[in-house]
Amino acid sequence: MVGFGASIAWADGQLTSHPKKYEIYNRILMNLGLDILRLRNVYRNDPNNFAPTFVEIVSEFIQFFLPRYPKILISSWSPPADLKSNGATDGGGTLIKDSVSHKYEYSAFAHIGSML
């Protein structure tokens, strides 16, 4: 993949509320040469208000890329804390293992994505 990276990552709220956000959008789009916009999946944080900042960010990217549409990847940066071995979304850790089979809980993690 060309230009793949964190993109907006954890800064979606900071970006959309920044007083110079349009200058920042321009620099991201013109200078970084992104071909994939990667956004952090925040569904479990607030499933009733899923990523309200994404509407503005994606709209800006679409305007830049027209007449074609940008590639957008929404992915988690970490499994949610209740599915992590360390009980936190940062500081390392892995996906938890089932207490009976001792296999990683991939199905529980995948279920989160299927709820979108």
N, C-alpha and C positions, 0 to 999 in steps of 0.2 A: 504494500500500500504506500502511496506517495503522500507525504504530508500528514501522516497519522500521528496523533499525540493526544495530550490531555484536552486540548481545545479549551472549552469553557470550564470544565471540571467543577470545582466548588465555588466558582466566582459568578454564577449566574445572577444572584441578587445584587452583588456589588456592581456588576456590569450594567444591569438595567436601571440602577438608581444613580449611577455616576453622572455628574453634570456634563462631562465630555464624552458621553457614551457613543455618540455618532462618530467622533474622531477615532475612538477606540475600535469601533466596528470597521471603519475604513482601514485602519492600520492592520487589523487582523486579516481582513479579506485581501487587501492589496499587497501587503508586505510578507505575510506568512505563506501565502500560496496554498492554503488549506483546500483539500478536495473532499474531505470528510469532516463533518461537524460532529464531534463526540460530546454527548451530554450525559450527565450523571443521572441514573435512575433513582428517583426519590419517591417512588410510589408508596413504599411502606412508611415513609415519614409522615405523609398526610394523604391517604387515598381519596379524601373528599375534595382536595384542592391540589391535584397533581401538577406540579411544576408550572405555576402560572407565569413565570418569567420566560419559559420556553417559547411561548407564543410570539413575544417580541423578538427574541433572538433568532428564531427560525424565520420569521418574516423578513428580518434584515438580510439574512443569508440568501433567502429565495430571491429578493430584489436584486442582489448582486449577481446571482448566477443566471437569471433569466436570459434567454428563453429556456435553458435547461434547468433542471432542479438539482440542488445539492444532495449529496449522500449524507444521511443522518444516521448516526449510531447512538442508541441509548443503551447504556450498559451500567452495571453496578461497578463501583470501585472496590467494593467489599461485600461479602454476604452480610446481612443484618446481624446485629450483635447476638440475638438469640440463636443464630445458626453458626456462631463462631466458637472455636475452642477456648478462646480467651475471654469471651463474653463482651467484646468491644469491637468496634469497626476500625480501630487503628491499633498500632502497636504490635502488629504481627498476628499470629494465630492462623488457624486453618478452618476449613469447614468442619463442623462437628461430625462425630461418628455415631451411628445408631448404637444404643447400649446393648442390644442383643446380637446383631449381626457384625458389629464393629466395622461396618462399611460407611463410607462418607455419605452424608445426607443430600446427595445430588437431587433426588426427587423433591425434597422439601424446598431446596433452592430454586429448582426449575418451576415449581408451583407458583412462586412469587411472580415470575415472568408471565405465566399463563393467565394471571389475574388482570393483566393490563388490557 
